[in-house]
Amino acid sequence: MTTPIVSAGSPAGNVLAQLRHGPTTVEQIAKALRLTDNAVRNQLRKLEHLGLVARTGTRPGISKPSALYGITLEGQVQFSTLYLPVLMEFVRVAESECEGAQLKVLMSDTGRSLARQYPPPAGARKSRVYAAARLLRSFGGMAEVRVRDGKLTLRSAGCPLAALTSENPAACSVLQGLLSEYLSAPVAICCEVGDDPRCCFETAS
């Protein structure tokens, strides 16, 4: 699982947790959390902007209908601690059942498929690599671009897939495939793996 967008116990987190019980009105949330209606509306606006909450309909009120708010799938994900253990176990099983080259192809294809969910950057190769660095940072990496010997290198002091790559180096191929597809260019892995994994990917300038 990725790092939660909202923290448990924060005002937004408490509102989101309340919505796990089912579509609810502002007034109901305010009563349950002992907040003002305006305070709840402020948090709902933030959660809607993040894609964690959506309006799901209306409920008849005394003077006018009240809007109903429901938690989205992305919002539900914020509460799960099972995604990462399942993914790590899947990689372990895949590694034991697939040949090395076959596993890397599977991982790379996974990354390429994921990349298609993001609009590809335009412009020269260098500007596209900087866009890729921003994309990696949005995933939790610390990507920086370096230019050396005719190559553009994406380096990160933190790996967004550290929990996987520390045990399964083949998981680096996920990001390799993602970057190759996103940049529409071949990308080579130069990552450091182990207890302190660090991302490194190279492409021609």
C-alpha positions, 0 to 999 in steps of 0.5 A: 500500500502507498503512504496514506494521503490523509492521516488517521486521527486528523480532521480529514481522516476522521471524516473519511472514517465516518463515511466508511459506514455508508453514504452520510450527510454533512449534518450526520457527520457533524453530529457524530464527530461533534464538529460544526457543519462548516468544519465538516464541509471544509474537510469534505472539500479537501477529500473530494479534491483528493478523489477520496470522497464523492457525492452519491445523491441526496436525502430529503430534508426539512426544508430542502434535500441534503447532499449525501457523501460516500467514500470512493474506492481510493478512499477505502484503500487508505485504510487497508494494510493488506495490499503490500503484504499481498503484493510482496507475497505475489512477487515471492511466488512469481519469483519461485515459479518463473525463470529470471528473464520471464519474471523481468518481462512480467514486471516490465510489462506491469510497469508499461501498463501502469505508465499508460494511465498517465499522459505522456510528456511532450518535448525533447528527451531531456524535458521528458526525463524531468517530467519522469522525475516529477512522476517518480516523486509523486510516487514517493521517490526522491528522483533527481536528473543528472547529465553525464557522458551523453546520458540522462540519469534518474537517481533517487535516494529513496525507492518508491518500491523499497519494500519489494526491491530490497528482497526482490531486485526484479521489482526494479523492472516495474519502474524500468518498464514504466519509465520506458513507456512514459518516455517512449525511449529505452531505459537501463537499470543501474539501481542499488539493491539491498537493505538501502535500495536506491533507484537509478535509471539511464537513457540516452540524452 
